Each structure stands twice: as C-alpha cells, then as structure tokens.
Amino acid sequence: MTARPVKHSLTLHGHRTSVSLEAAFWQAFREIAERRGQTINALAAEIDATRQGDAGLASAIRVYILKHYRDARQADGGHPAL
C-alpha cells in the first residue's frame, strides 16, 4: 500500500467533497462502514456532524478509525492504547 494520500469524492448532506487519505485508512474506513451496515458516505456524514473545532474531515476520519480500533482492542481484553 502506498503511503501517499489518495483522493476520493464523498457526498455529505447532498454535497460532493473530496477527501485525501492513505490507502490503509481508506481500507479501514470501508471495513468499518461495512461492519456497521453503512456506506462510507453515511459514516463520513456521521463523523462530519460530530467533529469539533478546526479539524478537517480527513483528520477527523483518521482519528475515528484510530479510536475504533483502540476501542475494539480494549474490548477484546487488550491493553488500553497509550
């Protein structure tokens, strides 16, 4: 997988926007959306609605993915992430 961000278009609240994420983050984002029974557009809209401050959407998605996997690890009895 490439470390360079890859740009994809998403539709949020009826408007198109572009988001650049590294391939590994796109893959994780799709997997999370699929497990939740959502499209990536729906999950992105949910993340967009809850982000605070000046955080860009791409950053908010990365943080969401990180938190998702940290929470899953902790739920499985792993040590909390540092």
N, C-alpha and C positions, 0 to 999 in steps of 0.2 A: 504494500500500500504506500502511496505517496504521502509525503509529509506536507506537500503544498496544498493550500486550501482549494477546494473545488466549489464553484458557484452553481447553485441551483435556484430555480424560481419556486416560490411558495405563494399560496393565496391565503391571505389573512383578512377576515372580515370583508371579503369581496374585492380586496385589492391585491395586486401582484407585488411581490417584493423579492429581492434576491438575497440569498444568504450564502456566505462562504464558510465552509467547514472542511476540515481534513477528512479524507476518505474513511478513516476509522470512526470518526464521530458521525458521519452520515450513516454508516452501517449500524452503529449502536442506536442511533436515533430511530432508524427504520425498525429495528428489532423491538425496541421499547414500545413504539406505536403499535406494532403488530400484536404484541403480547397484551396490550390494553384494548385491542379491538378498534383502534383508531387509525385514521390516515395521518401522515406526517403533517399535513396542513392543519388538521384539527388539534394535534398535540402542540404544534408551533403556536397556534392561536391561544391555546391554554397557557403556554409559557409566556407569551407576549402579554397576556392580560394580567399576569401576576408579577412581572418584572418591575423592579423599582429603580429609581434614580436614573442615571445616565447610561446604564448598561445597554449595550447594543444587543440585538436579538441573537446574533451568533454567539456572543459571550454568554447570554442567558441560557441558550441551548446547551452549550458545553458544561456549564455549572449544573444544569438539570441532570444531564447524563452522569456526571461525576457523582452527584448526590444519589441518584437512582442506584448506581452500582455499590456505593458505600453503604447505603441503607440495606440493600439486598445481602451484602456480605455480613453485616452485623446481625441481620435476621437469621442468617444461616449459622450463627454461632461463632463467626469470625471475630477477630478483634476489631474494635472501632478504628476507623481510619484516623491517622494522626493529622 
